[in-house]
């Protein structure tokens, strides 16, 4: 709707990862360098981690778009909680190999023969495993064993592992010591910096033919960063809703008030009530604190009371919301598995179904994380302020001071 109102050629903030919209933030530039290094080495494992919506899939998609398919055969698996044997079957199927009613040994021989054939044809092979945090230890060990295949002393298969932060903890387990020794590069995708929000949004808008309408004010970009913490998918969700509001209200300028109105509206739709941080607290958090010695004891006690109130009001995501997220994830995975066998359903209708589910899922994840990001930032500032005041207040001043 808003794309038509503003004359865009497409949706600039779609939730489905699209390498066409790749934006090279500082953290993505570093990750891309590691991936390039790994491809140059042609062996071992490259591990990229990041929070939900950090841009891992878009990053790898951008890298693959720059690679000559005549020189590299790359396949991707979006993993579920599978065991070792299932991981082998998924790998074989990704390379186009049959696996029906085949024992494990035969599947392994097929994969090895395929990799040998690729190498003799002058092509390298790359396996990308997304959502690696869901893998079992046995599945990861099977991947390690696949990396043992060699021809003439050269590795036949390179593997990229993409996962959420908990995957790093999994890699630290004693059972995966041998795999850790084969990881040649690793990088964690951080959220975008505050200064990157404006160029990120304008970059995506420019790709769909944005001509300056609507105009985003500086405080709008600041408000978007404050609400999303710089996580790309959260930025996309919020920016899309802001543009929708702009279209409905026929706005030619998007300011912080418009952003805040959308944030409040999204909070009202959520099962987990979003508590707005009092403006007075936010204003004080953005200021440079006055010297602690200048703060009076009543002011310090008031601040402590505000801090306790904020802590008490910060809700945990409701069970129903988390259950809905889990159900949506399962539904998406089920649709992806069945997609190849569906012949009687209109492909466009199926695509729309995927899009609706993914948008709802991203919106729920945004709402769960939005409050946590904002309150953690404010709480951290307040804690530091209170503790500094306490230390200064407890330190006796000498007469010479």
Secondary structure as UniProt FT lines:
FT   HELIX           2..5
FT   TURN            6..7
FT   TURN            12..13
FT   HELIX           19..21
FT   HELIX           26..41
FT   STRAND          45..50
FT   TURN            52..53
FT   HELIX           56..65
FT   TURN            69..71
FT   STRAND          72..78
FT   HELIX           84..94
FT   TURN            95..96
FT   TURN            100..101
FT   HELIX           104..120
FT   TURN            121..122
FT   STRAND          124..130
FT   HELIX           132..134
FT   HELIX           137..146
FT   TURN            147..148
FT   STRAND          150..151
FT   TURN            152..153
FT   STRAND          154..155
FT   STRAND          157..163
FT   HELIX           166..171
FT   HELIX           174..176
FT   HELIX           177..180
FT   TURN            181..182
FT   STRAND          183..189
FT   TURN            194..195
FT   HELIX           196..207
FT   TURN            208..209
FT   STRAND          215..216
FT   HELIX           218..228
FT   TURN            229..230
FT   HELIX           232..248
FT   TURN            249..250
FT   STRAND          253..254
FT   HELIX           256..269
FT   HELIX           279..286
FT   HELIX           292..294
FT   HELIX           297..313
FT   HELIX           319..339
FT   TURN            340..341
FT   HELIX           347..394
FT   TURN            399..400
//
